[in-house]
Amino acid sequence: MRLLYIAVHEQNKDWGAEHFLAKAFLSLGVDLVTIDYRKHRKDIIQRIKQVGDFDYFFLQRGDDFPIGILKSINRPKFFWASELVSRNRDQDRLLNSGLFEHVFVHTLACKRSIIEKGWLTEDKVTVLLNGFDPMSHYPIEGIKKDIDVLFIGNMLGRRRKWLDEIKRSCNLYEAVGIYGADMVQLVNRAKIVLNIHSEEYLDTETRLFEVMACRSFLLSERLSEDSPFVNGLHLVEVMDVKEMISSIQIYLESSELRQKISNGGYECVMENHTYLKRAELLLSLFTSYYKTGQNLSVDPIQLKKAVLESFYLYEKNRLLDSYRQLRYSIRKRFK
């Protein structure tokens, strides 16, 4: 089976979901071809021409991916809208395109939203949670637990507000923009790891799987309805910042209780939530749409029609990137 998997492979190398999922596909014997559409917007059409024949097409994220290219693909097509639909509206044009055999979304709320809008029927949408790679996220035996409370993740306004309150009552260690081995070290050193949503929307973040894979104790804001975890068995959930502060005090004083819950979380993710499990699920669905077609994987005439659209989207993103860099430089200069 040959799979063309288009995502943010190079820019998210070593830490993005696509990195770990691609690794899982390869371990299952898939003949995998990857293209980073963000890095190669300028020559995306040429790169697709060079792929040759393939059996399935899989697009992840897909911001400003040319619709014309999708129309040229003569193989079963699948899309993973791996960000929340409610706050990533650039996915709308793909979700309502009618060009995919099946779509995977981040939460049940995302699925309901798509169905209510009439873009897809229920049988065409599946919730696909993130996961983790056991070779990248793992317990470190015997490590000293010298961090009381750890927050690790991107720093946004809502999180900043919560953390400012939390740090008044405990020793809080904040780690922003930390990935890979450095992240694993910090998570293993922490007695308590916090999970706080970036916005008001409930979520089940990738961080949860990664922290539990390190057999670390996780204290989280209430999760979305599709969370596979049980409060008190795999992690501890709280309703608001005040409850999080009081729970920190309770669990800092009980290493035995923390260990019991973190063991439960570890066993759960190891059994059910590796990226290998996610890859197996995807492949079973891909192959259910098997088509033997004698036609070319990519229609060259349709692909040629996508040239103008691809150039426009490349220029749009090039100008946006230049604007962001200029704005950053100005802010940095006048700080």
JOTA-V232686 format. One record per backbone hydrogen bond with DSSP energy under -1.0 kcal/mol. CO is the residue of the C=O (numbers start at 1). NH is the residue of the N-H. If there is no record, write none. Layout:
BEGIN
co = <CO,CO>
nh = <NH,NH>
END
This chain:
BEGIN
co = <1,2,2,3,4,5,6,7,8,10,12,12,16,17,18,19,20,21,22,23,24,25,26,30,31,33,35,36,43,44,45,46,48,56,57,58,59,60,62,66,67,70,72,76,77,77,78,79,80,80,88,89,91,92,94,102,103,104,105,107,108,109,110,111,112,113,114,115,121,122,124,126,132,133,133,140,144,147,148,149,150,151,156,157,158,159,160,161,162,163,166,170,171,173,175,180,181,182,183,184,185,189,192,193,195,203,205,206,207,208,209,211,212,217,218,219,220,224,230,230,235,236,238,240,241,242,243,244,245,246,247,248,254,255,256,257,258,259,260,261,262,263,264,265,266,267,268,269,274,275,276,277,278,279,280,281,282,283,286,287,297,299,300,301,303,304,306,307,308,309,310,311,312,313,314,315,316,317,318,319,320,321,322,323,324,325,326,327,328,329,330>
nh = <31,55,56,33,58,35,60,37,12,13,15,16,20,21,22,23,24,25,26,27,28,30,29,32,3,5,7,40,47,48,49,50,51,4,78,6,80,62,65,70,71,73,299,57,101,102,59,104,61,82,91,92,95,96,97,79,126,81,128,111,112,113,114,115,116,117,119,118,124,125,103,105,275,136,137,143,146,191,192,173,194,175,160,161,162,163,164,165,166,167,169,172,149,151,153,184,185,186,187,188,189,147,150,219,221,224,208,210,211,212,213,216,215,193,236,195,238,227,233,234,232,220,222,244,245,246,247,248,249,250,251,252,258,259,260,261,262,263,264,265,266,267,268,269,270,271,272,273,278,279,280,281,282,283,284,285,286,287,289,290,74,303,304,305,306,307,310,311,312,313,314,315,316,317,318,319,320,321,322,323,324,325,326,327,328,329,330,331,332,333,334>
END
